[in-house]
Amino acid sequence: MGSGWLEAKEVRGPSKHALNRWVSYTMPVIMAGLVGFATWVFVALVCVNHLLIGQGRKGTAIALLVIYFVLFLLMSSAYLRVVWVISVSPGFIAKQSTDSEDEKFPGSVESRSDAEIGLGGVQAEGLRKEEETIQLPEPMTIAGSPPENETESLPNPPPQPGSAKGVPRPALSPETTAQPTNGSSTLSFPASSNPPLQSPARQGVFPENALGSRPYYTHGPPRPQTSAGYRNLDEWFQRDAFVCENDGLPRWCVHCQLWKPDRSHHCSELQRCVWRMDHFCPWVGGVVAEPSYKFFYQMVFYGALYCLFLIVSIAVIFRQQINDNGNQDARWAACLALACVFGLFSGVMAGSTTQLVYRNVSTIDSLNYKTKVYQLALHDPNAAQTPPPGQQISAVMPARVWLPREPGPGQKQRCFAIVSTQPGDNPWRLASTLENFKEVLGYSFWDWWLPIKRSPLEAKKSGEGWYRWNEELLARLKHQAGITQPSKSN
C-alpha cells in the first residue's frame, strides 16, 4: 500500500507541474482579454453611450474615465512589469560547474519543491530521515579547535581524526562548560584534549534541544559525491553569517546540483533553484521571486483598487438604469461579475502579501512561520581564544567548523559557530515595520507607487550576509555562542 501511494504521488507530481506550466503560458493572454473586455464595457457602454450620450452627464463621465484610466495604467504597467521580469530575469541561481553531471544524492527520486516537502517541518524531517537510511557511514568525531598558536590565516591545518574528505570538521569551542540536567557537577574540558564525543546526548548531560547534543554524521543532508562539488563556496565563507546544515556547509540542491544561498528554494515546475522564491503563479506566467516580488505586490494592490472601482461604479449606474427603465444589459452584468471575482482574489492576495512584507518572509517560509527554526553559521573571530577566567557557560557551546576544509592557494580558513534560532524567530525580519517595507518596495516615495525600479532585495550585501539581518537577533545568537568582537587594541 505504501509503495503504491509513493508511485501514484510520483506520477501525479510531474503531470501537475506540466499543467501549471501550460496554464502559465496562456494565462497572460487570457488576462489581457478580460481587461480588454472590462475596458470596452466601462468606457464605451457605460461612460460614453449611457452617461455622455444617453443622459448628457458629461462631468460624471469625464471624472469616471480619468479615475479608471489612472488605475488601469497603474495596474497594467505593474502586470506587464511582472510578466517582463519573469520572462527575462526570473531569478534563477546560476548553475555551478562540477566535474561530473552524475553527482546526485542517491536518495532523490523526483523533483519536489521546498514547499511540497514542508520546508523545516515534519515532512521535511521525514524526507531527510528517508535519505539518511540510504547510506550509513560511520559517524564523525566532534573534534576540538586548532591549537592556540594557529590562526585563521593558516592555509593547511593538520587533518583531524574522523574527518571525511570534502566535509568540514565540526568542533567544540576552545573551552566548553556544560551544565548537567541532573544537577551534578559542571563538566569542563579544554579543547586541546580533543574528547571523542560521538553523541553527547546519549550521556544524558546535555539539553535535548542543544545543538551540541546532536551527533555529527557524514550522512544526513544531501551532499556532492566528489570533491568538485565543494568548489564555488567562497561567497559563503567570506560572509559573517549564512544558513547552514549541521556540518556548517550551506544547503545543497540535489536536483540543480548547486549550493543554495539563503532564502532560495527549488521550484519543481521550472526545475531550477530561485532567489528568494515566493510561489509559482500561473496568473503572471511564472515564478514570483526576488526580482518580480515588488511588482507582483504592486499589481495585486492596484488590481484590487481597479476591481473595487469597477464594482462600485457599475453597480450604482446599473441600479439607476434598472430603476429608470427596467433594462438589464447582460454585458454590464458580466463585467460586474468578473470584477467581483477578481476583486476578491486581488484583495485577498494584496492583504496576504502585505502581511508577508510586514513579517519580511516569503510565502514558502510562512507555511510554518511560527515553528520554523533556522540554523546559522556565524563567523567567530576569536576562535583560538579561551573564555575569560571565571566565565560560566550554562549550556553546550555551539560546534565550531573551520572553512574551507581544504583551502587552496591564497585562501584563508575562517571559523564559524553553528547556532539555531528559537522556533518562530525570523533572522531577516527587521526591527522597524517601515524598514521591512523599504526592503521590498524601495527607499523613496515614487519607488513605492511606481513599478519602475527593481526591489532593494536584489542588492546583495557583502560581508555580513546575503540579506539584511535582524541585528538584535544576530547579537543574541552571537552572545549565546560566546562570540565577541575583537578589541580595537588588538
C-alpha positions as CSV (number, residue, x, y, z in Angstrom):
1,M,0.0,0.0,0.0
2,G,2.8,2.4,0.9
3,S,4.8,1.8,-2.3
4,G,1.6,2.2,-4.4
5,W,1.0,5.6,-2.8
6,L,4.5,6.7,-3.5
7,E,4.3,5.6,-7.1
8,A,1.0,7.4,-7.5
9,K,2.5,10.5,-6.0
10,E,5.4,10.4,-8.4
11,V,3.1,10.1,-11.3
12,R,0.9,13.0,-10.2
13,G,3.8,15.3,-9.4
14,P,5.2,15.8,-13.0
15,S,1.7,16.0,-14.5
16,K,0.7,18.7,-12.0
17,H,3.8,20.7,-12.7
18,A,3.4,20.4,-16.5
19,L,-0.2,21.6,-16.2
20,N,0.9,24.6,-14.2
21,R,3.5,25.5,-16.8
22,W,1.0,25.3,-19.6
23,V,-1.5,27.4,-17.7
24,S,1.2,30.0,-17.1
25,Y,1.9,30.2,-20.8
26,T,-1.8,31.0,-21.7
27,M,-2.9,33.0,-18.6
28,P,-1.3,36.4,-19.5
29,V,-3.2,36.3,-22.8
30,I,-6.5,35.5,-21.1
31,M,-5.9,38.2,-18.5
32,A,-5.3,40.7,-21.3
33,G,-8.6,39.7,-22.9
34,L,-10.6,40.1,-19.7
35,V,-9.1,43.5,-19.0
36,G,-9.9,44.5,-22.6
37,F,-13.5,43.4,-22.2
38,A,-13.9,45.3,-19.0
39,T,-12.4,48.4,-20.6
40,W,-14.8,48.2,-23.6
41,V,-17.8,47.8,-21.3
42,F,-16.9,50.5,-18.9
43,V,-15.6,53.1,-21.3
44,A,-17.7,52.6,-24.4
45,L,-21.0,51.2,-23.0
46,V,-21.2,52.8,-19.5
47,C,-19.4,56.2,-19.8
48,V,-19.8,57.1,-23.4
49,N,-23.1,55.6,-24.6
50,H,-25.0,55.7,-21.3
51,L,-23.7,58.7,-19.3
52,L,-22.3,61.0,-22.0
53,I,-24.7,60.4,-25.0
54,G,-27.8,58.9,-23.3
55,Q,-28.0,61.2,-20.2
56,G,-25.7,64.1,-21.1
57,R,-23.8,63.7,-17.7
58,K,-20.5,65.0,-19.1
59,G,-18.8,65.8,-15.8
60,T,-19.6,62.4,-14.3
61,A,-18.4,60.6,-17.4
62,I,-15.1,62.5,-17.5
63,A,-14.4,62.0,-13.8
64,L,-15.1,58.3,-14.0
65,L,-12.9,58.0,-17.2
66,V,-10.0,59.8,-15.5
67,I,-10.1,57.6,-12.4
68,Y,-10.5,54.5,-14.5
69,F,-7.5,55.1,-16.7
70,V,-5.2,56.1,-13.8
71,L,-6.0,52.8,-12.1
72,F,-5.9,51.0,-15.4
73,L,-2.4,52.3,-16.2
74,L,-1.0,51.6,-12.8
75,M,-2.4,48.0,-12.7
76,S,-1.5,47.3,-16.3
77,S,2.1,48.6,-16.0
78,A,2.7,46.6,-12.9
79,Y,1.3,43.5,-14.5
80,L,3.4,44.0,-17.6
81,R,6.4,44.6,-15.4
82,V,5.9,41.3,-13.6
83,V,5.5,39.4,-16.8
84,W,8.5,41.0,-18.4
85,V,10.8,40.5,-15.4
86,I,9.7,36.8,-15.1
87,S,10.4,36.3,-18.8
88,V,13.8,37.9,-18.9
89,S,15.1,37.7,-15.3
90,P,13.2,35.2,-13.3
91,G,15.8,35.0,-10.6
92,F,17.4,31.6,-11.4
93,I,20.5,30.8,-9.4
94,A,23.4,30.2,-11.8
95,K,24.4,26.5,-12.2
96,Q,27.7,25.7,-10.7
97,S,30.3,23.7,-12.6
98,T,31.3,20.3,-11.4
99,D,33.5,17.5,-12.9
100,S,30.6,15.2,-13.3
101,E,26.9,15.6,-14.1
102,D,26.1,12.5,-12.2
103,E,26.8,13.9,-8.8
104,K,23.4,13.3,-7.5
105,F,22.4,12.4,-4.0
106,P,21.1,8.8,-4.3
107,G,18.0,9.5,-2.3
108,S,16.4,11.8,-4.9
109,V,13.7,10.1,-7.0
110,E,11.6,13.0,-8.0
111,S,11.8,16.8,-8.1
112,R,9.9,18.3,-5.2
113,S,9.9,21.9,-4.3
114,D,10.8,23.1,-0.8
115,A,7.1,23.9,-0.2
116,E,6.0,20.4,-1.2
117,I,8.3,18.7,1.3
118,G,7.2,21.0,4.1
119,L,10.4,23.1,4.5
120,G,11.6,23.0,8.1
121,G,8.5,21.0,9.1
122,V,7.6,17.4,9.9
123,Q,7.5,16.3,6.3
124,A,11.0,17.7,5.6
125,E,12.4,15.9,8.6
126,G,10.7,12.7,7.4
127,L,12.2,13.0,4.0
128,R,15.6,13.7,5.4
129,K,15.3,10.5,7.6
130,E,14.5,8.5,4.5
131,E,17.5,9.9,2.7
132,E,19.7,9.1,5.7
133,T,18.7,5.4,5.5
134,I,20.2,5.0,2.1
135,Q,23.8,5.1,3.2
136,L,25.1,4.8,6.7
137,P,28.8,5.6,7.0
138,E,30.4,5.8,10.4
139,P,29.6,8.9,12.5
140,M,32.2,11.7,12.5
141,T,34.0,12.6,15.7
142,I,33.4,16.0,17.2
143,A,36.9,17.5,17.1
144,G,38.4,20.3,19.0
145,S,39.7,23.7,17.7
146,P,43.1,24.1,16.2
147,P,46.0,24.7,18.7
148,E,46.1,28.2,20.2
149,N,49.2,29.1,18.2
150,E,47.3,28.7,14.9
151,T,45.3,31.5,13.3
152,E,42.6,31.6,10.7
153,S,45.1,32.5,8.1
154,L,46.9,29.2,8.2
155,P,46.4,27.6,4.8
156,N,46.9,24.0,5.7
157,P,45.9,22.9,9.2
158,P,46.6,19.3,10.2
159,P,43.8,16.9,9.4
160,Q,41.6,15.9,12.3
161,P,40.9,12.3,13.1
162,G,37.5,11.0,11.9
163,S,37.0,13.7,9.3
164,A,36.0,12.9,5.8
165,K,37.4,14.4,2.7
166,G,35.5,17.3,1.5
167,V,33.5,17.6,4.7
168,P,34.4,20.2,7.3
169,R,35.2,19.0,10.8
170,P,32.7,20.2,13.4
171,A,34.2,21.1,16.7
172,L,33.5,22.4,20.2
173,S,34.7,25.8,21.3
174,P,38.2,26.0,22.8
175,E,36.8,25.5,26.3
176,T,33.4,24.2,26.8
177,T,31.5,24.1,30.1
178,A,28.2,22.2,30.2
179,Q,25.6,22.3,33.0
180,P,24.2,18.8,33.6
181,T,20.5,18.4,33.6
182,N,20.6,16.1,36.6
183,G,22.1,18.7,38.9
184,S,25.5,17.1,39.2
185,S,28.8,18.9,39.0
186,T,29.6,21.1,35.9
187,L,31.7,19.5,33.2
188,S,34.6,21.4,31.8
189,F,37.4,20.3,29.5
190,P,39.9,22.1,27.2
191,A,39.8,21.8,23.5
192,S,43.4,20.5,23.3
193,S,42.3,17.3,24.9
194,N,40.0,16.7,21.9
195,P,37.5,14.4,23.7
196,P,35.9,11.9,21.3
197,L,32.2,12.8,21.8
198,Q,30.3,10.7,19.4
199,S,26.9,11.5,20.8
200,P,26.8,13.8,23.9
201,A,23.0,13.4,24.1
202,R,23.4,9.7,25.0
203,Q,25.4,10.6,28.0
204,G,22.4,12.5,29.5
205,V,24.3,15.7,30.4
206,F,23.1,18.0,27.7
207,P,19.7,19.5,27.0
208,E,17.9,17.6,24.3
209,N,17.4,20.7,22.2
210,A,21.0,21.9,22.4
211,L,22.9,21.9,19.1
212,G,25.9,20.5,20.8
213,S,23.9,17.4,21.9
214,R,23.4,16.3,18.3
215,P,25.8,13.7,16.8
216,Y,27.5,14.6,13.6
217,Y,27.4,12.2,10.7
218,T,28.8,12.1,7.2
219,H,25.3,11.3,6.0
220,G,22.2,13.4,6.6
221,P,21.9,16.5,4.4
222,P,22.4,15.8,0.7
223,R,26.0,16.5,-0.4
224,P,28.1,16.2,-3.6
225,Q,29.7,12.8,-4.1
226,T,33.1,14.2,-5.4
227,S,35.4,17.0,-4.4
228,A,34.5,19.0,-7.4
229,G,31.1,19.7,-5.8
230,Y,32.8,21.5,-2.9
231,R,34.1,24.3,-5.1
232,N,32.2,27.6,-5.5
233,L,31.8,28.1,-1.8
234,D,33.9,31.3,-1.4
235,E,30.8,33.5,-1.5
236,W,29.6,31.8,1.7
237,F,32.9,31.6,3.6
238,Q,33.5,35.3,3.0
239,R,30.3,36.2,4.8
240,D,29.9,36.7,8.5
241,A,26.6,34.6,8.7
242,F,24.7,32.2,6.4
243,V,22.1,29.5,6.7
244,C,23.9,26.1,7.1
245,E,23.4,22.4,7.7
246,N,24.8,20.5,10.7
247,D,28.2,20.2,9.1
248,G,28.5,24.0,8.6
249,L,28.1,24.0,4.9
250,P,25.1,25.6,3.1
251,R,22.1,23.7,1.8
252,W,22.7,21.6,-1.3
253,C,20.1,21.1,-4.1
254,V,20.2,17.5,-5.4
255,H,18.3,18.5,-8.5
256,C,20.1,21.6,-9.6
257,Q,23.5,20.4,-8.3
258,L,24.3,23.7,-6.6
259,W,24.7,25.2,-3.2
260,K,21.6,27.2,-2.2
261,P,22.0,30.7,-0.9
262,D,19.9,31.9,2.0
263,R,16.2,32.2,1.4
264,S,16.4,30.4,-2.0
265,H,14.2,27.5,-2.9
266,H,13.8,24.9,-5.6
267,C,10.9,25.4,-8.0
268,S,9.7,22.0,-9.2
269,E,7.6,23.5,-12.0
270,L,10.7,25.0,-13.6
271,Q,13.3,22.6,-12.3
272,R,15.5,25.4,-11.0
273,C,16.5,27.0,-7.7
274,V,15.3,30.6,-7.4
275,W,16.5,33.6,-5.4
276,R,14.0,34.2,-2.5
277,M,11.3,32.2,-4.3
278,D,7.8,33.2,-3.1
279,H,5.5,31.0,-5.2
280,F,4.8,29.8,-8.7
281,C,1.9,31.9,-10.1
282,P,0.3,30.9,-13.4
283,W,-1.6,34.2,-13.4
284,V,1.5,36.1,-14.2
285,G,3.2,33.4,-16.3
286,G,5.9,32.0,-13.9
287,V,7.6,32.1,-10.6
288,V,7.3,35.1,-8.3
289,A,10.6,35.6,-6.7
290,E,13.1,38.2,-5.7
291,P,13.3,40.2,-9.0
292,S,9.5,40.3,-9.5
293,Y,8.2,40.3,-5.9
294,K,7.8,44.1,-5.7
295,F,6.0,44.4,-9.0
296,F,3.7,41.5,-8.0
297,Y,2.8,43.3,-4.8
298,Q,2.0,46.5,-6.7
299,M,0.0,44.5,-9.3
300,V,-2.3,42.8,-6.7
301,F,-2.7,46.1,-4.8
302,Y,-3.6,48.1,-7.9
303,G,-5.7,45.2,-9.2
304,A,-7.8,45.3,-6.0
305,L,-8.4,49.0,-6.3
306,Y,-9.2,48.7,-10.0
307,C,-11.8,46.0,-9.4
308,L,-13.3,47.8,-6.4
309,F,-13.7,50.9,-8.6
310,L,-15.5,48.9,-11.3
311,I,-17.7,47.2,-8.8
312,V,-18.9,50.4,-7.1
313,S,-19.2,52.4,-10.4
314,I,-21.1,49.8,-12.4
315,A,-23.3,48.7,-9.5
316,V,-24.5,52.2,-8.9
317,I,-25.2,53.1,-12.5
318,F,-26.6,49.6,-13.2
319,R,-29.1,50.1,-10.4
320,Q,-30.1,53.5,-11.7
321,Q,-30.7,52.0,-15.1
322,I,-32.9,49.3,-13.8
323,N,-34.9,51.8,-11.7
324,D,-35.3,54.2,-14.7
325,N,-36.4,51.9,-17.5
326,G,-36.1,48.3,-16.1
327,N,-33.5,47.4,-18.8
328,Q,-30.7,45.0,-17.8
329,D,-27.6,44.9,-20.0
330,A,-26.1,41.4,-19.8
331,R,-22.7,42.8,-20.8
332,W,-22.8,45.1,-17.7
333,A,-23.7,42.2,-15.5
334,A,-20.9,40.1,-16.9
335,C,-18.4,42.9,-16.3
336,L,-19.7,43.4,-12.8
337,A,-19.4,39.6,-12.0
338,L,-15.8,39.4,-13.3
339,A,-14.9,42.5,-11.2
340,C,-16.3,40.8,-8.1
341,V,-14.4,37.6,-8.7
342,F,-11.1,39.2,-9.5
343,G,-11.6,41.9,-6.9
344,L,-12.0,39.2,-4.2
345,F,-8.9,37.4,-5.4
346,S,-6.8,40.5,-5.7
347,G,-7.9,41.8,-2.4
348,V,-7.0,38.6,-0.6
349,M,-3.6,38.4,-2.4
350,A,-2.9,42.1,-1.5
351,G,-3.8,41.5,2.1
352,S,-1.7,38.3,2.4
353,T,1.3,39.9,0.6
354,T,1.1,42.9,2.9
355,Q,1.3,40.6,5.9
356,L,4.3,38.8,4.3
357,V,6.1,42.1,3.7
358,Y,5.4,43.2,7.2
359,R,7.0,40.0,8.5
360,N,9.7,40.0,5.9
361,V,9.1,36.4,4.9
362,S,8.2,34.6,1.7
363,T,5.0,32.5,1.1
364,I,7.0,29.3,1.3
365,D,8.6,30.2,4.6
366,S,5.3,31.4,6.0
367,L,3.8,27.9,5.8
368,N,5.4,27.1,9.1
369,Y,6.3,30.6,10.3
370,K,5.5,30.0,14.0
371,T,7.6,26.8,14.3
372,K,10.4,27.3,11.8
373,V,13.9,27.1,13.1
374,Y,16.9,28.4,11.2
375,Q,20.4,27.1,11.6
376,L,23.1,29.6,11.0
377,A,26.9,29.6,10.7
378,L,28.3,32.7,12.5
379,H,31.9,33.8,12.0
380,D,33.9,33.6,15.2
381,P,36.9,36.0,15.0
382,N,38.1,34.7,18.4
383,A,38.1,31.0,17.7
384,A,41.6,30.4,19.1
385,Q,40.9,32.2,22.4
386,T,39.6,30.6,25.5
387,P,36.8,32.2,27.6
388,P,37.9,34.6,30.2
389,P,38.7,33.1,33.7
390,G,35.6,32.8,35.8
391,Q,33.2,32.9,32.8
392,Q,30.5,30.3,33.4
393,I,28.6,28.8,30.4
394,S,25.4,27.1,31.4
395,A,24.8,25.2,28.1
396,V,26.8,23.4,25.5
397,M,28.8,25.8,23.4
398,P,27.9,25.6,19.7
399,A,30.1,23.5,17.5
400,R,32.8,25.2,15.5
401,V,33.9,24.4,12.0
402,W,36.9,25.8,10.0
403,L,36.1,26.5,6.4
404,P,37.1,25.8,3.7
405,R,38.1,22.3,4.8
406,E,41.0,22.2,2.3
407,P,42.0,25.8,1.5
408,G,43.5,26.4,-1.9
409,P,46.3,28.8,-2.8
410,G,45.6,32.2,-1.2
411,Q,42.6,31.0,0.7
412,K,42.3,31.6,4.5
413,Q,40.3,29.5,6.8
414,R,37.6,31.1,8.9
415,C,35.9,29.7,12.0
416,F,32.1,29.5,12.2
417,A,29.9,28.7,15.1
418,I,26.8,26.7,14.3
419,V,23.7,28.1,16.1
420,S,20.0,27.7,15.9
421,T,17.2,30.2,16.3
422,Q,14.2,29.7,18.5
423,P,11.0,28.4,16.8
424,G,9.3,31.4,15.1
425,D,12.3,33.7,15.1
426,N,12.9,35.2,11.7
427,P,16.6,36.3,11.3
428,W,15.6,38.7,8.4
429,R,12.7,40.5,10.0
430,L,14.0,44.0,10.6
431,A,13.2,45.8,13.9
432,S,11.2,48.5,12.1
433,T,8.0,47.9,10.1
434,L,8.9,50.7,7.8
435,E,12.3,49.1,7.1
436,N,10.7,45.8,6.2
437,F,8.5,47.6,3.6
438,K,11.5,49.6,2.3
439,E,13.4,46.3,1.9
440,V,10.8,45.2,-0.7
441,L,9.4,48.4,-2.2
442,G,12.4,50.8,-2.1
443,Y,13.6,53.9,-0.2
444,S,11.7,56.7,-1.9
445,F,8.0,57.7,-2.3
446,W,8.0,57.0,-6.0
447,D,9.6,53.6,-5.6
448,W,6.7,52.5,-3.5
449,W,4.0,53.5,-6.0
450,L,5.5,53.2,-9.5
451,P,6.6,49.9,-10.9
452,I,9.9,51.2,-12.3
453,K,12.9,50.4,-10.1
454,R,13.7,46.9,-9.0
455,S,13.5,45.9,-5.4
456,P,16.4,46.5,-2.9
457,L,16.2,42.8,-2.2
458,E,18.4,42.2,-5.2
459,A,21.2,44.3,-3.8
460,K,23.2,41.5,-2.1
461,K,25.1,42.6,0.9
462,S,28.8,41.7,1.0
463,G,30.4,40.6,4.2
464,E,27.5,40.3,6.6
465,G,25.1,38.1,4.7
466,W,23.0,37.6,1.6
467,Y,20.3,39.8,3.1
468,R,20.0,42.3,5.9
469,W,19.9,40.5,9.3
470,N,17.8,41.3,12.3
471,E,20.7,42.9,14.3
472,E,19.1,42.2,17.7
473,L,18.6,38.5,17.0
474,L,22.0,38.1,15.5
475,A,23.6,39.8,18.5
476,R,21.7,37.5,20.8
477,L,22.8,34.4,18.9
478,K,26.4,35.6,19.0
479,H,26.2,36.2,22.7
480,Q,24.8,32.7,23.2
481,A,27.6,31.3,21.1
482,G,30.3,33.2,23.1
483,I,31.3,35.3,20.1
484,T,32.6,38.7,21.0
485,Q,34.0,41.4,18.7
486,P,37.8,41.6,18.9
487,S,39.1,44.6,20.9
488,K,40.3,47.6,18.9
489,S,43.6,47.5,20.7
490,N,44.3,44.2,19.0
